[in-house]
Amino acid sequence: MLKKFIFFGLLIIISLISFKAFAKDINITADKMEVYEDDGIAVFKGKVFAETKGMRLWADTLYVYYTKGKEGRQIQRVIALGSVKMEKGSWKAVSGKATYFKTQEKLVLEDNPKVWHDKNFVEGDIIVIYFNEDRSEVISKSGGRVRVKIHES
Protein backbone atom coordinates (compact mmCIF):
# COMPACT_ATOMS: atom_id res chain seq x y z
CA MET A 1 0.00 0.00 0.00
CA LEU A 2 2.82 2.39 0.90
CA LYS A 3 4.55 1.63 -2.43
CA LYS A 4 1.35 2.55 -4.33
CA PHE A 5 1.07 5.79 -2.38
CA ILE A 6 4.70 6.71 -3.10
CA PHE A 7 4.32 5.78 -6.79
CA PHE A 8 1.21 7.94 -7.24
CA GLY A 9 2.80 10.76 -5.24
CA LEU A 10 5.86 10.72 -7.51
CA LEU A 11 3.63 10.56 -10.58
CA ILE A 12 1.76 13.67 -9.44
CA ILE A 13 5.02 15.52 -8.68
CA ILE A 14 6.43 14.61 -12.11
CA SER A 15 3.21 15.77 -13.79
CA LEU A 16 3.31 19.07 -11.91
CA ILE A 17 6.97 19.65 -12.78
CA SER A 18 6.32 18.91 -16.45
CA PHE A 19 3.29 21.20 -16.24
CA LYS A 20 5.34 24.05 -14.75
CA ALA A 21 5.53 25.89 -18.09
CA PHE A 22 1.85 26.82 -17.76
CA ALA A 23 2.52 28.82 -14.59
CA LYS A 24 3.65 31.87 -16.60
CA ASP A 25 0.42 31.98 -18.57
CA ILE A 26 -2.28 30.30 -16.51
CA ASN A 27 -2.62 29.26 -12.88
CA ILE A 28 -5.09 26.45 -12.21
CA THR A 29 -6.36 24.70 -9.10
CA ALA A 30 -8.68 21.67 -9.12
CA ASP A 31 -9.48 18.46 -7.27
CA LYS A 32 -7.88 16.31 -9.98
CA MET A 33 -5.55 16.71 -12.97
CA GLU A 34 -4.85 14.37 -15.88
CA VAL A 35 -2.18 15.16 -18.49
CA TYR A 36 -2.14 13.51 -21.91
CA GLU A 37 1.28 14.69 -23.06
CA ASP A 38 1.17 13.00 -26.49
CA ASP A 39 -2.18 14.66 -27.26
CA GLY A 40 -1.27 18.05 -25.76
CA ILE A 41 -4.23 18.08 -23.37
CA ALA A 42 -4.45 18.66 -19.64
CA VAL A 43 -7.81 17.95 -17.96
CA PHE A 44 -8.75 19.46 -14.61
CA LYS A 45 -11.80 18.20 -12.72
CA GLY A 46 -13.65 19.29 -9.62
CA LYS A 47 -14.00 22.87 -8.33
CA VAL A 48 -11.70 24.23 -11.02
CA PHE A 49 -10.35 27.76 -10.73
CA ALA A 50 -8.13 29.27 -13.44
CA GLU A 51 -6.55 32.71 -13.65
CA THR A 52 -4.64 34.36 -16.49
CA LYS A 53 -4.01 37.96 -17.59
CA GLY A 54 -6.66 39.36 -15.28
CA MET A 55 -9.24 36.74 -16.30
CA ARG A 56 -10.64 34.48 -13.60
CA LEU A 57 -12.68 31.40 -14.46
CA TRP A 58 -14.53 28.78 -12.41
CA ALA A 59 -15.93 25.50 -13.79
CA ASP A 60 -16.56 21.84 -13.04
CA THR A 61 -14.11 20.65 -15.73
CA LEU A 62 -11.39 22.45 -17.67
CA TYR A 63 -9.56 21.20 -20.79
CA VAL A 64 -6.31 22.97 -21.64
CA TYR A 65 -5.04 22.32 -25.18
CA TYR A 66 -1.40 23.13 -25.80
CA THR A 67 1.41 22.63 -28.26
CA LYS A 68 5.01 21.80 -27.39
CA GLY A 69 7.86 23.69 -28.97
CA LYS A 70 11.40 24.82 -28.30
CA GLU A 71 10.20 27.40 -25.78
CA GLY A 72 8.03 24.89 -23.89
CA ARG A 73 4.27 24.52 -23.88
CA GLN A 74 2.09 27.12 -25.58
CA ILE A 75 -1.59 27.18 -24.64
CA GLN A 76 -3.86 27.32 -27.68
CA ARG A 77 -7.33 27.11 -26.22
CA VAL A 78 -9.16 26.33 -23.02
CA ILE A 79 -12.61 24.73 -22.76
CA ALA A 80 -14.57 25.04 -19.52
CA LEU A 81 -17.64 22.88 -18.87
CA GLY A 82 -20.29 22.89 -16.16
CA SER A 83 -21.28 25.86 -13.98
CA VAL A 84 -18.90 28.18 -15.81
CA LYS A 85 -18.34 31.63 -14.35
CA MET A 86 -15.89 34.15 -15.83
CA GLU A 87 -14.67 37.60 -14.79
CA LYS A 88 -12.31 39.89 -16.71
CA GLY A 89 -12.24 43.60 -16.05
CA SER A 90 -15.77 44.95 -16.41
CA TRP A 91 -16.91 41.70 -18.10
CA LYS A 92 -18.74 38.99 -16.12
CA ALA A 93 -20.34 35.89 -17.60
CA VAL A 94 -22.02 32.59 -16.71
CA SER A 95 -22.77 29.64 -18.99
CA GLY A 96 -22.66 25.87 -19.27
CA LYS A 97 -19.71 25.92 -21.69
CA ALA A 98 -16.98 28.43 -22.46
CA THR A 99 -14.19 28.18 -25.02
CA TYR A 100 -11.29 30.63 -24.74
CA PHE A 101 -8.98 31.10 -27.74
CA LYS A 102 -5.79 32.49 -26.25
CA THR A 103 -4.10 33.95 -29.32
CA GLN A 104 -7.29 35.73 -30.40
CA GLU A 105 -8.31 36.80 -26.87
CA LYS A 106 -11.78 35.51 -27.77
CA LEU A 107 -14.30 33.81 -25.49
CA VAL A 108 -17.25 31.82 -26.89
CA LEU A 109 -20.04 31.13 -24.40
CA GLU A 110 -22.70 28.48 -25.02
CA ASP A 111 -25.39 26.61 -23.07
CA ASN A 112 -27.58 29.38 -21.63
CA PRO A 113 -24.93 32.15 -21.56
CA LYS A 114 -25.48 35.44 -19.76
CA VAL A 115 -23.02 38.34 -19.91
CA TRP A 116 -22.75 41.58 -17.95
CA HIS A 117 -20.53 44.45 -19.12
CA ASP A 118 -20.53 47.17 -16.49
CA LYS A 119 -24.28 47.50 -15.75
CA ASN A 120 -25.42 46.24 -19.17
CA PHE A 121 -26.75 42.70 -19.62
CA VAL A 122 -27.21 40.38 -22.60
CA GLU A 123 -28.26 36.77 -23.12
CA GLY A 124 -28.80 34.56 -26.16
CA ASP A 125 -27.88 31.14 -27.54
CA ILE A 126 -24.20 31.94 -28.19
CA ILE A 127 -22.22 34.94 -26.97
CA VAL A 128 -18.79 35.79 -28.33
CA ILE A 129 -16.58 38.27 -26.48
CA TYR A 130 -13.63 39.82 -28.30
CA PHE A 131 -11.48 41.15 -25.45
CA ASN A 132 -8.90 42.84 -27.74
CA GLU A 133 -11.67 44.82 -29.41
CA ASP A 134 -13.77 45.42 -26.25
CA ARG A 135 -16.89 44.17 -28.03
CA SER A 136 -19.28 41.24 -28.00
CA GLU A 137 -21.62 39.46 -30.38
CA VAL A 138 -24.84 37.62 -29.51
CA ILE A 139 -26.14 34.89 -31.79
CA SER A 140 -29.65 33.48 -31.74
CA LYS A 141 -30.24 30.00 -33.14
CA SER A 142 -33.40 28.42 -34.55
CA GLY A 143 -35.82 31.26 -33.98
CA GLY A 144 -34.52 32.15 -30.52
CA ARG A 145 -34.35 35.72 -29.33
CA VAL A 146 -31.61 37.91 -27.94
CA ARG A 147 -32.39 39.73 -24.69
CA VAL A 148 -30.57 42.95 -23.75
CA LYS A 149 -30.78 45.34 -20.83
CA ILE A 150 -28.92 48.62 -21.40
CA HIS A 151 -28.21 50.89 -18.46
CA GLU A 152 -28.26 54.58 -19.29
CA SER A 153 -26.04 56.88 -17.23
C-alpha positions as CSV (number, residue, x, y, z in Angstrom):
1,M,0.0,0.0,0.0
2,L,2.8,2.4,0.9
3,K,4.5,1.6,-2.4
4,K,1.3,2.5,-4.3
5,F,1.1,5.8,-2.4
6,I,4.7,6.7,-3.1
7,F,4.3,5.8,-6.8
8,F,1.2,7.9,-7.2
9,G,2.8,10.8,-5.2
10,L,5.9,10.7,-7.5
11,L,3.6,10.6,-10.6
12,I,1.8,13.7,-9.4
13,I,5.0,15.5,-8.7
14,I,6.4,14.6,-12.1
15,S,3.2,15.8,-13.8
16,L,3.3,19.1,-11.9
17,I,7.0,19.7,-12.8
18,S,6.3,18.9,-16.5
19,F,3.3,21.2,-16.2
20,K,5.3,24.1,-14.8
21,A,5.5,25.9,-18.1
22,F,1.9,26.8,-17.8
23,A,2.5,28.8,-14.6
24,K,3.6,31.9,-16.6
25,D,0.4,32.0,-18.6
26,I,-2.3,30.3,-16.5
27,N,-2.6,29.3,-12.9
28,I,-5.1,26.4,-12.2
29,T,-6.4,24.7,-9.1
30,A,-8.7,21.7,-9.1
31,D,-9.5,18.5,-7.3
32,K,-7.9,16.3,-10.0
33,M,-5.5,16.7,-13.0
34,E,-4.8,14.4,-15.9
35,V,-2.2,15.2,-18.5
36,Y,-2.1,13.5,-21.9
37,E,1.3,14.7,-23.1
38,D,1.2,13.0,-26.5
39,D,-2.2,14.7,-27.3
40,G,-1.3,18.0,-25.8
41,I,-4.2,18.1,-23.4
42,A,-4.5,18.7,-19.6
43,V,-7.8,18.0,-18.0
44,F,-8.8,19.5,-14.6
45,K,-11.8,18.2,-12.7
46,G,-13.7,19.3,-9.6
47,K,-14.0,22.9,-8.3
48,V,-11.7,24.2,-11.0
49,F,-10.4,27.8,-10.7
50,A,-8.1,29.3,-13.4
51,E,-6.5,32.7,-13.7
52,T,-4.6,34.4,-16.5
53,K,-4.0,38.0,-17.6
54,G,-6.7,39.4,-15.3
55,M,-9.2,36.7,-16.3
56,R,-10.6,34.5,-13.6
57,L,-12.7,31.4,-14.5
58,W,-14.5,28.8,-12.4
59,A,-15.9,25.5,-13.8
60,D,-16.6,21.8,-13.0
61,T,-14.1,20.6,-15.7
62,L,-11.4,22.4,-17.7
63,Y,-9.6,21.2,-20.8
64,V,-6.3,23.0,-21.6
65,Y,-5.0,22.3,-25.2
66,Y,-1.4,23.1,-25.8
67,T,1.4,22.6,-28.3
68,K,5.0,21.8,-27.4
69,G,7.9,23.7,-29.0
70,K,11.4,24.8,-28.3
71,E,10.2,27.4,-25.8
72,G,8.0,24.9,-23.9
73,R,4.3,24.5,-23.9
74,Q,2.1,27.1,-25.6
75,I,-1.6,27.2,-24.6
76,Q,-3.9,27.3,-27.7
77,R,-7.3,27.1,-26.2
78,V,-9.2,26.3,-23.0
79,I,-12.6,24.7,-22.8
80,A,-14.6,25.0,-19.5
81,L,-17.6,22.9,-18.9
82,G,-20.3,22.9,-16.2
83,S,-21.3,25.9,-14.0
84,V,-18.9,28.2,-15.8
85,K,-18.3,31.6,-14.4
86,M,-15.9,34.1,-15.8
87,E,-14.7,37.6,-14.8
88,K,-12.3,39.9,-16.7
89,G,-12.2,43.6,-16.1
90,S,-15.8,45.0,-16.4
91,W,-16.9,41.7,-18.1
92,K,-18.7,39.0,-16.1
93,A,-20.3,35.9,-17.6
94,V,-22.0,32.6,-16.7
95,S,-22.8,29.6,-19.0
96,G,-22.7,25.9,-19.3
97,K,-19.7,25.9,-21.7
98,A,-17.0,28.4,-22.5
99,T,-14.2,28.2,-25.0
100,Y,-11.3,30.6,-24.7
101,F,-9.0,31.1,-27.7
102,K,-5.8,32.5,-26.2
103,T,-4.1,34.0,-29.3
104,Q,-7.3,35.7,-30.4
105,E,-8.3,36.8,-26.9
106,K,-11.8,35.5,-27.8
107,L,-14.3,33.8,-25.5
108,V,-17.2,31.8,-26.9
109,L,-20.0,31.1,-24.4
110,E,-22.7,28.5,-25.0
111,D,-25.4,26.6,-23.1
112,N,-27.6,29.4,-21.6
113,P,-24.9,32.1,-21.6
114,K,-25.5,35.4,-19.8
115,V,-23.0,38.3,-19.9
116,W,-22.7,41.6,-18.0
117,H,-20.5,44.4,-19.1
118,D,-20.5,47.2,-16.5
119,K,-24.3,47.5,-15.7
120,N,-25.4,46.2,-19.2
121,F,-26.8,42.7,-19.6
122,V,-27.2,40.4,-22.6
123,E,-28.3,36.8,-23.1
124,G,-28.8,34.6,-26.2
125,D,-27.9,31.1,-27.5
126,I,-24.2,31.9,-28.2
127,I,-22.2,34.9,-27.0
128,V,-18.8,35.8,-28.3
129,I,-16.6,38.3,-26.5
130,Y,-13.6,39.8,-28.3
131,F,-11.5,41.1,-25.5
132,N,-8.9,42.8,-27.7
133,E,-11.7,44.8,-29.4
134,D,-13.8,45.4,-26.3
135,R,-16.9,44.2,-28.0
136,S,-19.3,41.2,-28.0
137,E,-21.6,39.5,-30.4
138,V,-24.8,37.6,-29.5
139,I,-26.1,34.9,-31.8
140,S,-29.6,33.5,-31.7
141,K,-30.2,30.0,-33.1
142,S,-33.4,28.4,-34.5
143,G,-35.8,31.3,-34.0
144,G,-34.5,32.2,-30.5
145,R,-34.4,35.7,-29.3
146,V,-31.6,37.9,-27.9
147,R,-32.4,39.7,-24.7
148,V,-30.6,42.9,-23.7
149,K,-30.8,45.3,-20.8
150,I,-28.9,48.6,-21.4
151,H,-28.2,50.9,-18.5
152,E,-28.3,54.6,-19.3
153,S,-26.0,56.9,-17.2
